[in-house]
Amino acid sequence: MDQDLVFHKADAGVELLKTRSTILSQKHRRCLILMDGERTAYELAGYFRPGEFVPLVAELIERGYVEKPQGWVAQLEEGPIPDFQRIEAATFTDILRRAVRELSDRLGPAGDPLAMDLSRCESADQLRAALRGAEHALGIHLGADAAREFVKRIGKELMG
């Protein structure tokens, strides 16, 4: 998907939002609300977890709530559409190193297995998934609030 695409609500989408219908999931509704005819696909994708945006948009277009932007059909024929690259490889490496170092500093030897798991991540998506999976274990050592803050902070950094 071209990250510079701009989406506009169709009349059906505008009406649906006016009626506060529960036909849409919260994510679909949020996506539709955010489509203001000015934000680019890249900007909109930043409001969702990796891999969520493109399927949401495709479904909203398919259901007639969002107008198809010029060139949309050709893009769908290309097959699965990857997420937008949010950060450079060097930035990812820096974030990964800092996250592993922080875990080691805060948890000491008890954090070594978790730090090793995280250090094996090769992409921002893998690191996000590993952090979400490790949040419970982090909560045992750091407390639930501190674990949630750590995962959320690193996740934000990974979004660029």
C-alpha positions as CSV (number, residue, x, y, z in Angstrom):
1,M,0.0,0.0,0.0
2,D,1.3,3.5,-0.8
3,Q,1.9,5.2,2.5
4,D,0.8,8.5,0.9
5,L,-2.7,7.4,0.2
6,V,-5.4,9.6,1.8
7,F,-8.8,8.1,2.6
8,H,-12.2,9.8,2.6
9,K,-15.3,8.5,4.3
10,A,-18.1,7.5,2.0
11,D,-21.6,8.9,2.7
12,A,-22.5,5.5,4.3
13,G,-19.5,5.9,6.6
14,V,-20.5,9.4,7.7
15,E,-24.1,8.3,8.3
16,L,-22.9,5.3,10.3
17,L,-20.9,7.5,12.6
18,K,-23.8,9.9,13.1
19,T,-26.1,7.1,14.3
20,R,-23.5,5.7,16.7
21,S,-24.3,2.2,15.4
22,T,-22.6,-0.8,16.9
23,I,-22.2,-2.5,13.5
24,L,-18.5,-1.8,13.6
25,S,-15.9,-3.0,16.0
26,Q,-14.2,-0.4,18.1
27,K,-11.1,-0.6,15.9
28,H,-13.1,-0.2,12.7
29,R,-15.0,2.8,14.2
30,R,-11.8,4.4,15.4
31,C,-10.2,3.9,11.9
32,L,-13.3,5.5,10.2
33,I,-13.3,8.4,12.7
34,L,-9.6,9.1,12.0
35,M,-10.1,9.2,8.2
36,D,-10.4,13.0,7.8
37,G,-9.3,13.3,4.2
38,E,-6.0,14.7,5.3
39,R,-4.1,12.1,7.2
40,T,-2.0,9.7,5.1
41,A,-2.1,6.0,5.3
42,Y,1.3,6.2,7.1
43,E,-0.1,8.5,9.7
44,L,-3.3,6.5,10.2
45,A,-1.3,3.2,10.6
46,G,0.5,4.7,13.6
47,Y,-2.8,4.6,15.6
48,F,-3.0,0.8,15.3
49,R,-0.9,-2.2,16.1
50,P,1.3,-3.5,13.3
51,G,-0.7,-5.5,10.8
52,E,-4.1,-4.1,11.8
53,F,-4.4,-1.1,9.6
54,V,-4.5,-2.5,6.1
55,P,-7.1,-5.2,6.8
56,L,-9.3,-2.6,8.6
57,V,-9.1,-0.2,5.7
58,A,-9.8,-3.0,3.2
59,E,-12.9,-4.1,5.1
60,L,-14.2,-0.6,5.4
61,I,-13.8,0.0,1.7
62,E,-15.4,-3.4,0.9
63,R,-18.4,-2.5,3.1
64,G,-18.8,0.8,1.4
65,Y,-17.9,3.1,4.4
66,V,-14.7,4.4,2.8
67,E,-14.1,5.6,-0.7
68,K,-11.5,3.7,-2.7
69,P,-8.5,6.0,-3.3
70,Q,-7.1,6.1,-6.8
71,G,-4.9,3.1,-7.4
72,W,-6.4,1.0,-4.7
73,V,-7.5,-1.9,-6.9
74,A,-4.1,-2.3,-8.5
75,Q,-2.5,-2.5,-5.0
76,L,-4.9,-5.2,-3.8
77,E,-3.9,-7.3,-6.8
78,E,-0.3,-7.3,-5.6
79,G,-1.1,-9.7,-2.8
80,P,-0.6,-9.3,0.9
81,I,0.3,-5.7,1.8
82,P,3.0,-5.4,4.5
83,D,3.0,-2.9,7.3
84,F,4.9,0.4,6.6
85,Q,8.4,0.5,7.8
86,R,8.2,2.8,10.8
87,I,11.9,2.9,11.8
88,E,15.3,2.4,10.2
89,A,17.3,-0.8,10.9
90,A,19.9,1.1,12.9
91,T,17.2,2.7,15.1
92,F,15.7,-0.8,15.7
93,T,19.1,-2.1,16.7
94,D,19.6,0.8,19.1
95,I,16.1,0.3,20.7
96,L,16.7,-3.4,21.0
97,R,20.0,-2.9,22.7
98,R,18.6,-0.3,25.2
99,A,15.6,-2.6,26.0
100,V,17.9,-5.6,26.7
101,R,20.3,-3.5,28.7
102,E,17.4,-2.0,30.8
103,L,16.0,-5.4,31.5
104,S,19.4,-6.7,32.6
105,D,20.0,-3.6,34.8
106,R,16.5,-3.8,36.4
107,L,16.2,-7.6,36.8
108,G,19.9,-8.7,37.2
109,P,20.6,-12.4,36.5
110,A,16.9,-13.2,36.8
111,G,16.3,-11.3,33.6
112,D,19.0,-13.0,31.5
113,P,16.7,-15.6,29.9
114,L,14.2,-12.8,28.9
115,A,17.0,-10.6,27.7
116,M,18.3,-13.4,25.6
117,D,14.9,-14.0,24.1
118,L,14.5,-10.4,23.2
119,S,18.0,-10.1,21.7
120,R,17.0,-12.8,19.2
121,C,14.4,-10.5,17.6
122,E,15.2,-9.4,14.1
123,S,12.5,-6.9,13.5
124,A,10.3,-4.4,15.3
125,D,7.3,-6.6,14.9
126,Q,9.1,-9.5,16.5
127,L,10.2,-7.4,19.4
128,R,6.7,-6.0,19.9
129,A,5.3,-9.6,20.0
130,A,8.1,-10.8,22.3
131,L,7.5,-7.9,24.7
132,R,3.7,-8.5,24.8
133,G,4.4,-12.2,25.5
134,A,6.9,-11.3,28.2
135,E,4.7,-8.7,29.9
136,H,3.3,-11.2,32.5
137,A,6.8,-12.4,33.4
138,L,8.0,-8.8,33.7
139,G,5.1,-8.1,35.9
140,I,6.2,-10.7,38.4
141,H,9.6,-9.1,38.7
142,L,8.8,-5.4,38.2
143,G,5.2,-5.2,39.2
144,A,2.3,-5.0,36.7
145,D,2.4,-1.2,36.3
146,A,6.1,-1.0,35.7
147,A,6.0,-3.9,33.2
148,R,3.1,-2.3,31.3
149,E,5.0,1.0,31.2
150,F,8.2,-0.7,29.9
151,V,6.3,-2.6,27.2
152,K,4.3,0.5,26.2
153,R,7.4,2.8,26.1
154,I,9.4,0.4,24.0
155,G,6.4,-0.2,21.7
156,K,6.1,3.6,21.1
157,E,9.7,3.9,20.3
158,L,9.4,1.1,17.7
159,M,6.5,3.0,16.0
160,G,8.9,5.8,15.2
